[in-house]
Amino acid sequence: MLDLSLVQVVYEDNHIIAVNKPAGFLVQGDKTGDTPLSEYVKAYIKVRYKKPGDVFLGVIHRLDRPVSGTVIYARTSKGLSRMTELFRERKIEKNYWAITKQRPNPIAGKLEHYLLKDKTRNLAKAYPKRGNRTKDAKHSVLTYELLSAIEAHYLLLVKPETGRPHQIRVQLATNGTPIIGDVKYGFPNANDDGSILLHCRSMSFIHPVKQVPVTIESDPPDKFMWNRFM
């Protein structure tokens, strides 16, 4: 029996459902065999709406396992196809919060790199330009700004314009501001629970069926430095 108290629903309608993903959960199943968040959401829908049989739930996008925050799933095939199209066409405004131990210089800016993913190591590397050995690297763009600082901890607002794997993590690290806990990308120490201090704060878009503006927001975990900034 799954513990449905772990499912924090932040938005739902007939076509989509959004939850605040805890760090450490997979968005969907993988070779580890660990129970993914999608199964918890299916169980929630089954109980809440007294659904007999299987529950449809479409995976639209992903967050890395150690990252927390807003994840949107589709409840219908129409919702899945149309939301997937919005993500593909970059019509979703994504806002992330990241906490670092280094103050960014400058305090606001735009980062552009070419990212090449090493699938065998599940590691991305950022290059300033594409070359012969990096011809498959993907152009990656984000903007960031410093929101506040407390005791040598810095809260950044990050807005990715592209959606590459590990993009925010590797681009911030390349800029000299690795995310706290992200030992994969240069932070010296891991957090006790394996999380990194990166949180998908909100997503905004025009609802693909209702055609009305929607903003879905999730609060960060009440631990580490997050609760100091809230």
PyRosetta script that sets phi, psi and omega in degrees:
from pyrosetta import init, pose_from_sequence

init()
pose = pose_from_sequence("MLDLSLVQVVYEDNHIIAVNKPAGFLVQGDKTGDTPLSEYVKAYIKVRYKKPGDVFLGVIHRLDRPVSGTVIYARTSKGLSRMTELFRERKIEKNYWAITKQRPNPIAGKLEHYLLKDKTRNLAKAYPKRGNRTKDAKHSVLTYELLSAIEAHYLLLVKPETGRPHQIRVQLATNGTPIIGDVKYGFPNANDDGSILLHCRSMSFIHPVKQVPVTIESDPPDKFMWNRFM")
pose.set_psi(1, 126.6)
pose.set_omega(1, -179.2)
pose.set_phi(2, -81.3)
pose.set_psi(2, 144.6)
pose.set_omega(2, 178.7)
pose.set_phi(3, -82.7)
pose.set_psi(3, 99.5)
pose.set_omega(3, -175.3)
pose.set_phi(4, -73.5)
pose.set_psi(4, -9.0)
pose.set_omega(4, 175.2)
pose.set_phi(5, -66.9)
pose.set_psi(5, -16.5)
pose.set_omega(5, 178.2)
pose.set_phi(6, -77.8)
pose.set_psi(6, -11.6)
pose.set_omega(6, -178.9)
pose.set_phi(7, -93.5)
pose.set_psi(7, 105.5)
pose.set_omega(7, 176.9)
pose.set_phi(8, -100.8)
pose.set_psi(8, 98.2)
pose.set_omega(8, -179.5)
pose.set_phi(9, -78.1)
pose.set_psi(9, 128.1)
pose.set_omega(9, -179.9)
pose.set_phi(10, -111.5)
pose.set_psi(10, -10.6)
pose.set_omega(10, 175.4)
pose.set_phi(11, -165.3)
pose.set_psi(11, 141.3)
pose.set_omega(11, 171.1)
pose.set_phi(12, -157.1)
pose.set_psi(12, 144.3)
pose.set_omega(12, 170.6)
pose.set_phi(13, -146.9)
pose.set_psi(13, -165.2)
pose.set_omega(13, -175.6)
pose.set_phi(14, -67.1)
pose.set_psi(14, -22.7)
pose.set_omega(14, -171.7)
pose.set_phi(15, -110.6)
pose.set_psi(15, -29.7)
pose.set_omega(15, -178.5)
pose.set_phi(16, -137.1)
pose.set_psi(16, 158.3)
pose.set_omega(16, 174.3)
pose.set_phi(17, -140.9)
pose.set_psi(17, 135.9)
pose.set_omega(17, -179.5)
pose.set_phi(18, -121.7)
pose.set_psi(18, 139.4)
pose.set_omega(18, -179.9)
pose.set_phi(19, -129.7)
pose.set_psi(19, 157.6)
pose.set_omega(19, 175.7)
pose.set_phi(20, -91.5)
pose.set_psi(20, 101.1)
pose.set_omega(20, -175.1)
pose.set_phi(21, -70.7)
pose.set_psi(21, 126.9)
pose.set_omega(21, 171.3)
pose.set_phi(22, -72.1)
pose.set_psi(22, 145.6)
pose.set_omega(22, 173.5)
pose.set_phi(23, -59.2)
pose.set_psi(23, 140.6)
pose.set_omega(23, 179.5)
pose.set_phi(24, 102.9)
pose.set_psi(24, -16.0)
pose.set_omega(24, 179.0)
pose.set_phi(25, -91.5)
pose.set_psi(25, 142.3)
pose.set_omega(25, 169.4)
pose.set_phi(26, -79.7)
pose.set_psi(26, 143.1)
pose.set_omega(26, 176.0)
pose.set_phi(27, -70.3)
pose.set_psi(27, -40.9)
pose.set_omega(27, 175.2)
pose.set_phi(28, -140.7)
pose.set_psi(28, 166.7)
pose.set_omega(28, -174.9)
pose.set_phi(29, -64.6)
pose.set_psi(29, 151.3)
pose.set_omega(29, 176.1)
pose.set_phi(30, -142.0)
pose.set_psi(30, -167.8)
pose.set_omega(30, -174.9)
pose.set_phi(31, -67.8)
pose.set_psi(31, -13.2)
pose.set_omega(31, 178.2)
pose.set_phi(32, -67.4)
pose.set_psi(32, -26.6)
pose.set_omega(32, -176.9)
pose.set_phi(33, 80.6)
pose.set_psi(33, 2.1)
pose.set_omega(33, 178.2)
pose.set_phi(34, -69.5)
pose.set_psi(34, 146.3)
pose.set_omega(34, -179.6)
pose.set_phi(35, -67.9)
pose.set_psi(35, 119.6)
pose.set_omega(35, -177.3)
pose.set_phi(36, -83.0)
pose.set_psi(36, 165.5)
pose.set_omega(36, 178.5)
pose.set_phi(37, -59.4)
pose.set_psi(37, -33.7)
pose.set_omega(37, -179.5)
pose.set_phi(38, -56.5)
pose.set_psi(38, -36.4)
pose.set_omega(38, 179.7)
pose.set_phi(39, -69.6)
pose.set_psi(39, -35.5)
pose.set_omega(39, 175.9)
pose.set_phi(40, -65.2)
pose.set_psi(40, -41.2)
pose.set_omega(40, -179.6)
pose.set_phi(41, -67.5)
pose.set_psi(41, -39.9)
pose.set_omega(41, 175.5)
pose.set_phi(42, -58.9)
pose.set_psi(42, -44.3)
pose.set_omega(42, 179.6)
pose.set_phi(43, -63.8)
pose.set_psi(43, -39.2)
pose.set_omega(43, 177.4)
pose.set_phi(44, -60.4)
pose.set_psi(44, -47.9)
pose.set_omega(44, -179.3)
pose.set_phi(45, -62.2)
pose.set_psi(45, -41.8)
pose.set_omega(45, -178.6)
pose.set_phi(46, -61.0)
pose.set_psi(46, -42.6)
pose.set_omega(46, -178.8)
pose.set_phi(47, -73.9)
pose.set_psi(47, -48.5)
pose.set_omega(47, -174.4)
pose.set_phi(48, -63.1)
pose.set_psi(48, -41.9)
pose.set_omega(48, -174.8)
pose.set_phi(49, -104.7)
pose.set_psi(49, 10.4)
pose.set_omega(49, 177.4)
pose.set_phi(50, 50.2)
pose.set_psi(50, 51.1)
pose.set_omega(50, -177.6)
pose.set_phi(51, -82.5)
pose.set_psi(51, 124.5)
pose.set_omega(51, 172.7)
pose.set_phi(52, -81.8)
pose.set_psi(52, 151.0)
pose.set_omega(52, 176.5)
pose.set_phi(53, 71.7)
pose.set_psi(53, -160.6)
pose.set_omega(53, -176.9)
pose.set_phi(54, -72.6)
pose.set_psi(54, 150.6)
pose.set_omega(54, 177.4)
pose.set_phi(55, -108.3)
pose.set_psi(55, 130.5)
pose.set_omega(55, 175.3)
pose.set_phi(56, -78.2)
pose.set_psi(56, 133.0)
pose.set_omega(56, 173.7)
pose.set_phi(57, -149.8)
pose.set_psi(57, 118.4)
pose.set_omega(57, -178.4)
pose.set_phi(58, -101.4)
pose.set_psi(58, 134.7)
pose.set_omega(58, 177.2)
pose.set_phi(59, -84.8)
pose.set_psi(59, 121.4)
pose.set_omega(59, -175.6)
pose.set_phi(60, -96.8)
pose.set_psi(60, -41.8)
pose.set_omega(60, -176.3)
pose.set_phi(61, -152.3)
pose.set_psi(61, -179.0)
pose.set_omega(61, -176.4)
pose.set_phi(62, -136.4)
pose.set_psi(62, 156.3)
pose.set_omega(62, 165.3)
pose.set_phi(63, -122.9)
pose.set_psi(63, 143.1)
pose.set_omega(63, 177.5)
pose.set_phi(64, -57.5)
pose.set_psi(64, 150.3)
pose.set_omega(64, -176.6)
pose.set_phi(65, -54.0)
pose.set_psi(65, -43.7)
pose.set_omega(65, -177.8)
pose.set_phi(66, -80.4)
pose.set_psi(66, 2.6)
pose.set_omega(66, -177.4)
pose.set_phi(67, -98.9)
pose.set_psi(67, 144.5)
pose.set_omega(67, 176.8)
pose.set_phi(68, -108.3)
pose.set_psi(68, 169.8)
pose.set_omega(68, 170.7)
pose.set_phi(69, 122.4)
pose.set_psi(69, -164.6)
pose.set_omega(69, -169.9)
pose.set_phi(70, -66.2)
pose.set_psi(70, 123.1)
pose.set_omega(70, 172.4)
pose.set_phi(71, -127.6)
pose.set_psi(71, 131.2)
pose.set_omega(71, -179.3)
pose.set_phi(72, -109.5)
pose.set_psi(72, 129.5)
pose.set_omega(72, 173.4)
pose.set_phi(73, -114.4)
pose.set_psi(73, 160.3)
pose.set_omega(73, 177.2)
pose.set_phi(74, -101.0)
pose.set_psi(74, 137.2)
pose.set_omega(74, 177.0)
pose.set_phi(75, -96.0)
pose.set_psi(75, -12.8)
pose.set_omega(75, 179.1)
pose.set_phi(76, -135.6)
pose.set_psi(76, 160.5)
pose.set_omega(76, 177.4)
pose.set_phi(77, -65.7)
pose.set_psi(77, -34.5)
pose.set_omega(77, 176.4)
pose.set_phi(78, -63.9)
pose.set_psi(78, -44.7)
pose.set_omega(78, 177.6)
pose.set_phi(79, -61.4)
pose.set_psi(79, -39.7)
pose.set_omega(79, -179.9)
pose.set_phi(80, -63.7)
pose.set_psi(80, -50.5)
pose.set_omega(80, -176.5)
pose.set_phi(81, -65.7)
pose.set_psi(81, -40.5)
pose.set_omega(81, -176.7)
pose.set_phi(82, -75.6)
pose.set_psi(82, -38.0)
pose.set_omega(82, 176.7)
pose.set_phi(83, -68.7)
pose.set_psi(83, -39.0)
pose.set_omega(83, 176.6)
pose.set_phi(84, -59.3)
pose.set_psi(84, -39.3)
pose.set_omega(84, 178.1)
pose.set_phi(85, -65.2)
pose.set_psi(85, -39.6)
pose.set_omega(85, 177.6)
pose.set_phi(86, -61.5)
pose.set_psi(86, -43.1)
pose.set_omega(86, 177.8)
pose.set_phi(87, -64.9)
pose.set_psi(87, -43.6)
pose.set_omega(87, -178.8)
pose.set_phi(88, -62.9)
pose.set_psi(88, -37.3)
pose.set_omega(88, -178.9)
pose.set_phi(89, -88.0)
pose.set_psi(89, 5.4)
pose.set_omega(89, 177.5)
pose.set_phi(90, 59.0)
pose.set_psi(90, 43.9)
pose.set_omega(90, 178.7)
pose.set_phi(91, -104.0)
pose.set_psi(91, 16.3)
pose.set_omega(91, 175.2)
pose.set_phi(92, -107.9)
pose.set_psi(92, 122.4)
pose.set_omega(92, 173.9)
pose.set_phi(93, -86.9)
pose.set_psi(93, 117.1)
pose.set_omega(93, -176.4)
pose.set_phi(94, -110.0)
pose.set_psi(94, 128.8)
pose.set_omega(94, 177.9)
pose.set_phi(95, -119.9)
pose.set_psi(95, 122.0)
pose.set_omega(95, 178.7)
pose.set_phi(96, -114.5)
pose.set_psi(96, 149.9)
pose.set_omega(96, 167.5)
pose.set_phi(97, -109.1)
pose.set_psi(97, 138.4)
pose.set_omega(97, 175.9)
pose.set_phi(98, -134.1)
pose.set_psi(98, 142.1)
pose.set_omega(98, 175.6)
pose.set_phi(99, -113.5)
pose.set_psi(99, 129.5)
pose.set_omega(99, -179.6)
pose.set_phi(100, -125.2)
pose.set_psi(100, 165.8)
pose.set_omega(100, 174.3)
pose.set_phi(101, -99.1)
pose.set_psi(101, -6.9)
pose.set_omega(101, 179.0)
pose.set_phi(102, -110.0)
pose.set_psi(102, 136.6)
pose.set_omega(102, 176.8)
pose.set_phi(103, -78.0)
pose.set_psi(103, 126.3)
pose.set_omega(103, -178.7)
pose.set_phi(104, -68.8)
pose.set_psi(104, 143.9)
pose.set_omega(104, 178.7)
pose.set_phi(105, -133.6)
pose.set_psi(105, 110.7)
pose.set_omega(105, 2.9)
pose.set_phi(106, -72.9)
pose.set_psi(106, 172.7)
pose.set_omega(106, -175.1)
pose.set_phi(107, -75.3)
pose.set_psi(107, -11.3)
pose.set_omega(107, 174.6)
pose.set_phi(108, -147.2)
pose.set_psi(108, 146.7)
pose.set_omega(108, -179.4)
pose.set_phi(109, -179.0)
pose.set_psi(109, -175.3)
pose.set_omega(109, 179.0)
pose.set_phi(110, -124.0)
pose.set_psi(110, 131.2)
pose.set_omega(110, 179.7)
pose.set_phi(111, -111.8)
pose.set_psi(111, 131.5)
pose.set_omega(111, 176.1)
pose.set_phi(112, -128.9)
pose.set_psi(112, 125.0)
pose.set_omega(112, 178.1)
pose.set_phi(113, -141.1)
pose.set_psi(113, 171.5)
pose.set_omega(113, 169.7)
pose.set_phi(114, -113.7)
pose.set_psi(114, 118.9)
pose.set_omega(114, -173.9)
pose.set_phi(115, -101.3)
pose.set_psi(115, 132.7)
pose.set_omega(115, 177.4)
pose.set_phi(116, -120.0)
pose.set_psi(116, 124.5)
pose.set_omega(116, -176.2)
pose.set_phi(117, -96.5)
pose.set_psi(117, 126.9)
pose.set_omega(117, 171.7)
pose.set_phi(118, -92.8)
pose.set_psi(118, 99.8)
pose.set_omega(118, -173.9)
pose.set_phi(119, -67.7)
pose.set_psi(119, -28.6)
pose.set_omega(119, -179.5)
pose.set_phi(120, -68.5)
pose.set_psi(120, -30.9)
pose.set_omega(120, 179.8)
pose.set_phi(121, -105.4)
pose.set_psi(121, -3.4)
pose.set_omega(121, -176.1)
pose.set_phi(122, 51.9)
pose.set_psi(122, 52.0)
pose.set_omega(122, -174.3)
pose.set_phi(123, -139.7)
pose.set_psi(123, 134.7)
pose.set_omega(123, 177.5)
pose.set_phi(124, -106.5)
pose.set_psi(124, 149.8)
pose.set_omega(124, 176.1)
pose.set_phi(125, -128.3)
pose.set_psi(125, 140.3)
pose.set_omega(125, -177.0)
pose.set_phi(126, -101.7)
pose.set_psi(126, 134.6)
pose.set_omega(126, 177.7)
pose.set_phi(127, -122.5)
pose.set_psi(127, 146.5)
pose.set_omega(127, 179.9)
pose.set_phi(128, -69.4)
pose.set_psi(128, -24.2)
pose.set_omega(128, 178.3)
pose.set_phi(129, -153.8)
pose.set_psi(129, 166.2)
pose.set_omega(129, 179.7)
pose.set_phi(130, -88.8)
pose.set_psi(130, 134.8)
pose.set_omega(130, -179.7)
pose.set_phi(131, -130.0)
pose.set_psi(131, -170.7)
pose.set_omega(131, -178.2)
pose.set_phi(132, -61.9)
pose.set_psi(132, -39.4)
pose.set_omega(132, -178.9)
pose.set_phi(133, -84.3)
pose.set_psi(133, -8.6)
pose.set_omega(133, -178.1)
pose.set_phi(134, -126.4)
pose.set_psi(134, 32.0)
pose.set_omega(134, -175.6)
pose.set_phi(135, -64.2)
pose.set_psi(135, -21.2)
pose.set_omega(135, 179.7)
pose.set_phi(136, -92.4)
pose.set_psi(136, 1.5)
pose.set_omega(136, -179.5)
pose.set_phi(137, -66.0)
pose.set_psi(137, 144.7)
pose.set_omega(137, -176.1)
pose.set_phi(138, -101.0)
pose.set_psi(138, 132.4)
pose.set_omega(138, 176.8)
pose.set_phi(139, -63.2)
pose.set_psi(139, 129.5)
pose.set_omega(139, -173.6)
pose.set_phi(140, -134.2)
pose.set_psi(140, 130.9)
pose.set_omega(140, -174.3)
pose.set_phi(141, -134.5)
pose.set_psi(141, 136.6)
pose.set_omega(141, 170.5)
pose.set_phi(142, -147.8)
pose.set_psi(142, 159.7)
pose.set_omega(142, 170.5)
pose.set_phi(143, -117.6)
pose.set_psi(143, 154.0)
pose.set_omega(143, 179.3)
pose.set_phi(144, -143.8)
pose.set_psi(144, 159.0)
pose.set_omega(144, 171.9)
pose.set_phi(145, -152.8)
pose.set_psi(145, 148.1)
pose.set_omega(145, 177.7)
pose.set_phi(146, -78.9)
pose.set_psi(146, 123.1)
pose.set_omega(146, 179.6)
pose.set_phi(147, -92.3)
pose.set_psi(147, -43.8)
pose.set_omega(147, -179.3)
pose.set_phi(148, -164.8)
pose.set_psi(148, 167.8)
pose.set_omega(148, 179.9)
pose.set_phi(149, -139.3)
pose.set_psi(149, 135.5)
pose.set_omega(149, 177.3)
pose.set_phi(150, -138.7)
pose.set_psi(150, 119.6)
pose.set_omega(150, 173.8)
pose.set_phi(151, 48.6)
pose.set_psi(151, 54.4)
pose.set_omega(151, 177.1)
pose.set_phi(152, 61.6)
pose.set_psi(152, 25.9)
pose.set_omega(152, 169.8)
pose.set_phi(153, -117.3)
pose.set_psi(153, 138.4)
pose.set_omega(153, -171.4)
pose.set_phi(154, -123.4)
pose.set_psi(154, 124.6)
pose.set_omega(154, 179.0)
pose.set_phi(155, -95.7)
pose.set_psi(155, 121.0)
pose.set_omega(155, -179.1)
pose.set_phi(156, -111.5)
pose.set_psi(156, 141.4)
pose.set_omega(156, 167.1)
pose.set_phi(157, -94.8)
pose.set_psi(157, 124.4)
pose.set_omega(157, -177.3)
pose.set_phi(158, -121.6)
pose.set_psi(158, 131.4)
pose.set_omega(158, 179.4)
pose.set_phi(159, -123.4)
pose.set_psi(159, 99.3)
pose.set_omega(159, 178.0)
pose.set_phi(160, -74.1)
pose.set_psi(160, 132.8)
pose.set_omega(160, 175.9)
pose.set_phi(161, -90.9)
pose.set_psi(161, -22.7)
pose.set_omega(161, 175.1)
pose.set_phi(162, -118.2)
pose.set_psi(162, 167.6)
pose.set_omega(162, -175.3)
pose.set_phi(163, -123.6)
pose.set_psi(163, 61.9)
pose.set_omega(163, -178.5)
pose.set_phi(164, -86.7)
pose.set_psi(164, 151.5)
pose.set_omega(164, 176.5)
pose.set_phi(165, -58.7)
pose.set_psi(165, 129.8)
pose.set_omega(165, 177.3)
pose.set_phi(166, 63.6)
pose.set_psi(166, 17.4)
pose.set_omega(166, -171.5)
pose.set_phi(167, -55.8)
pose.set_psi(167, -54.2)
pose.set_omega(167, -176.7)
pose.set_phi(168, -62.5)
pose.set_psi(168, -41.0)
pose.set_omega(168, -177.0)
pose.set_phi(169, -61.9)
pose.set_psi(169, -50.0)
pose.set_omega(169, -175.7)
pose.set_phi(170, -76.4)
pose.set_psi(170, -33.9)
pose.set_omega(170, -179.8)
pose.set_phi(171, -70.7)
pose.set_psi(171, -41.3)
pose.set_omega(171, 176.8)
pose.set_phi(172, -65.2)
pose.set_psi(172, -40.6)
pose.set_omega(172, 178.6)
pose.set_phi(173, -62.5)
pose.set_psi(173, -42.2)
pose.set_omega(173, 179.0)
pose.set_phi(174, -64.0)
pose.set_psi(174, -28.1)
pose.set_omega(174, 178.7)
pose.set_phi(175, -84.7)
pose.set_psi(175, 4.1)
pose.set_omega(175, 176.9)
pose.set_phi(176, 90.6)
pose.set_psi(176, 10.6)
pose.set_omega(176, -179.7)
pose.set_phi(177, -129.8)
pose.set_psi(177, 69.5)
pose.set_omega(177, 177.4)
pose.set_phi(178, -62.3)
pose.set_psi(178, 147.6)
pose.set_omega(178, -178.7)
pose.set_phi(179, -74.4)
pose.set_psi(179, 139.8)
pose.set_omega(179, -179.6)
pose.set_phi(180, -57.3)
pose.set_psi(180, 129.5)
pose.set_omega(180, 179.6)
pose.set_phi(181, 91.0)
pose.set_psi(181, -10.2)
pose.set_omega(181, -174.0)
pose.set_phi(182, -90.1)
pose.set_psi(182, 76.4)
pose.set_omega(182, -177.5)
pose.set_phi(183, -65.5)
pose.set_psi(183, -24.5)
pose.set_omega(183, 178.3)
pose.set_phi(184, -61.7)
pose.set_psi(184, -30.8)
pose.set_omega(184, -177.3)
pose.set_phi(185, -119.9)
pose.set_psi(185, 35.4)
pose.set_omega(185, 164.5)
pose.set_phi(186, 104.7)
pose.set_psi(186, -7.2)
pose.set_omega(186, 176.4)
pose.set_phi(187, -75.8)
pose.set_psi(187, 137.2)
pose.set_omega(187, -170.3)
pose.set_phi(188, -71.3)
pose.set_psi(188, -23.8)
pose.set_omega(188, -174.4)
pose.set_phi(189, -129.7)
pose.set_psi(189, 142.5)
pose.set_omega(189, 175.3)
pose.set_phi(190, -85.6)
pose.set_psi(190, 152.5)
pose.set_omega(190, 170.8)
pose.set_phi(191, -76.1)
pose.set_psi(191, 154.7)
pose.set_omega(191, -175.2)
pose.set_phi(192, -56.9)
pose.set_psi(192, -35.6)
pose.set_omega(192, -176.1)
pose.set_phi(193, -96.4)
pose.set_psi(193, 5.7)
pose.set_omega(193, 179.4)
pose.set_phi(194, 81.7)
pose.set_psi(194, -0.1)
pose.set_omega(194, 179.2)
pose.set_phi(195, -76.6)
pose.set_psi(195, 164.8)
pose.set_omega(195, 167.3)
pose.set_phi(196, -120.7)
pose.set_psi(196, 155.4)
pose.set_omega(196, -173.8)
pose.set_phi(197, -87.1)
pose.set_psi(197, 64.1)
pose.set_omega(197, 174.3)
pose.set_phi(198, -128.8)
pose.set_psi(198, 128.8)
pose.set_omega(198, -172.8)
pose.set_phi(199, -138.4)
pose.set_psi(199, 128.3)
pose.set_omega(199, 175.0)
pose.set_phi(200, -78.1)
pose.set_psi(200, 99.2)
pose.set_omega(200, -173.2)
pose.set_phi(201, -71.2)
pose.set_psi(201, -44.2)
pose.set_omega(201, -176.9)
pose.set_phi(202, -158.9)
pose.set_psi(202, 159.7)
pose.set_omega(202, 170.8)
pose.set_phi(203, -135.4)
pose.set_psi(203, 137.5)
pose.set_omega(203, 179.6)
pose.set_phi(204, -127.8)
pose.set_psi(204, 141.7)
pose.set_omega(204, -177.4)
pose.set_phi(205, -167.9)
pose.set_psi(205, 168.9)
pose.set_omega(205, 171.0)
pose.set_phi(206, -89.0)
pose.set_psi(206, 122.8)
pose.set_omega(206, -177.4)
pose.set_phi(207, -56.1)
pose.set_psi(207, 127.1)
pose.set_omega(207, -171.7)
pose.set_phi(208, -71.1)
pose.set_psi(208, -14.1)
pose.set_omega(208, 177.9)
pose.set_phi(209, -109.4)
pose.set_psi(209, -48.4)
pose.set_omega(209, -178.3)
pose.set_phi(210, -78.7)
pose.set_psi(210, -21.6)
pose.set_omega(210, 179.7)
pose.set_phi(211, 59.6)
pose.set_psi(211, 42.3)
pose.set_omega(211, 175.0)
pose.set_phi(212, -127.0)
pose.set_psi(212, 152.2)
pose.set_omega(212, 178.6)
pose.set_phi(213, -65.8)
pose.set_psi(213, 137.6)
pose.set_omega(213, 178.5)
pose.set_phi(214, -131.8)
pose.set_psi(214, 133.2)
pose.set_omega(214, 169.6)
pose.set_phi(215, -124.7)
pose.set_psi(215, 124.3)
pose.set_omega(215, -179.4)
pose.set_phi(216, -112.8)
pose.set_psi(216, 124.6)
pose.set_omega(216, -173.8)
pose.set_phi(217, -124.6)
pose.set_psi(217, 141.4)
pose.set_omega(217, 178.9)
pose.set_phi(218, -129.0)
pose.set_psi(218, 135.6)
pose.set_omega(218, 176.9)
pose.set_phi(219, -77.7)
pose.set_psi(219, 146.2)
pose.set_omega(219, 177.0)
pose.set_phi(220, -72.5)
pose.set_psi(220, 167.1)
pose.set_omega(220, 179.6)
pose.set_phi(221, -60.2)
pose.set_psi(221, 150.1)
pose.set_omega(221, 180.0)
pose.set_phi(222, -90.2)
pose.set_psi(222, 61.7)
pose.set_omega(222, 179.8)
pose.set_phi(223, -161.9)
pose.set_psi(223, 177.0)
pose.set_omega(223, -174.4)
pose.set_phi(224, 53.3)
pose.set_psi(224, -136.1)
pose.set_omega(224, -179.8)
pose.set_phi(225, -89.8)
pose.set_psi(225, -7.1)
pose.set_omega(225, -177.2)
pose.set_phi(226, -56.6)
pose.set_psi(226, -45.0)
pose.set_omega(226, -175.8)
pose.set_phi(227, -69.4)
pose.set_psi(227, -16.3)
pose.set_omega(227, 176.2)
pose.set_phi(228, -75.7)
pose.set_psi(228, -29.9)
pose.set_omega(228, -177.1)
pose.set_phi(229, -90.0)
pose.set_psi(229, -13.9)
pose.set_omega(229, -177.5)
pose.set_phi(230, -83.7)
pose.dump_pdb("model.pdb")
